[in-house]
């Protein structure tokens, strides 16, 4: 009976460790998700500002990127 109690206690300890580790992982992933969201918002704001300040350069970059992409995709 003593062995069964030890095994049961070990199983409970392992379960508790796994629960704590997964809870910590969820917290870290949530924090990283928020950081990523803020970075994306900051990047979009910077891009909008650049486009507003440099419309001709922005259109030129878009045309060049489209041309290169079409050349790469249409190669046979």
SULSUL-V538984 format. One record per backbone hydrogen bond with DSSP energy under -1.0 kcal/mol. NH is the residue of the N-H (numbers start at 0). CO is the residue of the C=O. E is the energy in kcal/mol with one decimal. If there is no record, write none. Layout:
nh-><NH:NH>
co-><CO:CO>
e-><E:E>
//
This chain:
nh-><4:5:6:7:8:9:10:11:12:13:14:15:16:17:18:19:20:21:22:23:24:25:26:27:28:29:30:31:32:33:34:35:36:37:38:39:40:41:42:43:44:45:46:47:48:49:50:51:52:53:57:58:59:60:61:62:63:64:65:66:67:68:69:70:71:72:73>
co-><0:1:2:3:4:5:6:7:8:9:10:11:12:13:14:15:16:17:18:19:20:21:22:23:24:25:26:27:28:29:30:31:32:33:34:35:36:37:38:39:40:41:42:43:44:45:46:47:48:49:53:54:55:56:57:58:59:60:61:62:63:64:65:66:67:68:69>
e-><-1.9:-2.1:-2.5:-2.4:-2.7:-2.5:-2.3:-2.3:-2.5:-2.5:-2.5:-2.5:-2.4:-2.5:-2.4:-2.5:-2.6:-2.6:-2.1:-2.4:-2.3:-2.2:-2.1:-2.6:-2.6:-2.2:-2.3:-2.7:-2.3:-2.0:-2.3:-2.5:-2.3:-2.4:-2.3:-2.4:-2.2:-2.3:-2.6:-2.5:-2.1:-2.4:-2.6:-2.6:-2.2:-2.5:-2.7:-2.4:-2.2:-2.3:-2.2:-2.3:-2.4:-2.5:-2.2:-2.6:-2.5:-2.6:-2.3:-2.6:-2.5:-2.4:-2.6:-2.3:-2.2:-2.2:-2.1>
//
